Amino acid sequence: MPVGHRFLLLGKLFICNECFNSLGYERFMSLTALPLEEQWALDLDLFAEIEANYNRIEGRRPYCVSCIDDLARQQSSNT
């Protein structure tokens, strides 16, 4: 199972721990708790920054939904 973060912000992203930390995604985590309608109302420059950082991840690849769900269960049991 991959080790990282399930990042739900206008869609599902999976970001490994190293990229999550090096690209500063921690500062965006509070946005994931917002309802989708409120996420859409946020500043577009913020989403451009999130997307630009995601595109900088070398060799990124999608993970199957099952892996992401397994990761979510693991993280929720650790909190």
C-alpha positions in Angstrom: 0.0 0.0 0.0 1.4 3.5 -0.8 2.4 5.7 2.0 1.2 9.3 1.8 -1.9 11.5 1.9 -5.3 11.3 0.4 -5.9 14.9 -0.7 -9.6 15.7 -1.4 -9.8 19.1 -2.9 -12.0 19.5 -6.0 -11.2 15.8 -6.7 -9.0 13.0 -5.3 -5.2 13.3 -5.3 -2.8 10.9 -3.7 0.5 12.5 -2.7 3.4 10.6 -1.1 4.7 11.9 2.2 7.9 13.2 0.8 6.2 15.3 -1.9 3.4 16.3 0.5 6.0 17.7 2.9 8.5 19.2 0.3 5.7 21.0 -1.6 4.0 22.4 1.4 0.7 20.7 1.0 0.1 20.8 4.8 -1.0 24.4 4.5 -3.8 23.3 2.1 -5.2 20.5 4.3 -7.7 22.8 6.2 -9.4 23.5 2.8 -10.3 19.8 2.4 -12.8 20.1 5.3 -14.9 22.7 3.4 -18.0 21.6 1.6 -17.5 21.3 -2.2 -19.6 24.5 -2.8 -17.3 26.5 -0.6 -14.2 25.0 -2.2 -15.4 26.2 -5.6 -15.8 29.7 -4.2 -12.1 29.9 -3.1 -9.5 32.0 -4.8 -8.5 30.5 -8.2 -4.9 31.5 -7.7 -4.8 29.2 -4.7 -5.9 26.3 -6.9 -3.4 27.2 -9.6 -0.7 27.0 -6.9 -1.9 23.6 -5.8 -2.0 22.3 -9.4 1.4 23.7 -10.2 2.9 22.0 -7.2 1.2 18.7 -8.1 2.5 19.0 -11.6 6.1 19.4 -10.2 5.9 15.9 -8.7 8.3 13.8 -10.8 7.0 10.5 -11.9 3.6 10.9 -10.3 1.1 8.3 -11.2 -2.5 7.6 -10.2 -3.3 5.0 -7.6 -6.3 2.8 -7.8 -9.4 3.8 -5.8 -8.9 0.7 -3.6 -5.4 1.9 -2.6 -6.7 5.3 -1.8 -9.6 3.9 0.3 -7.2 1.6 2.1 -5.0 4.6 2.9 -8.0 6.6 4.2 -9.0 3.7 6.5 -5.4 3.5 7.8 -5.2 7.2 8.4 -8.6 7.4 10.1 -7.6 4.6 12.5 -4.4 6.4 13.4 -6.3 9.6 14.5 
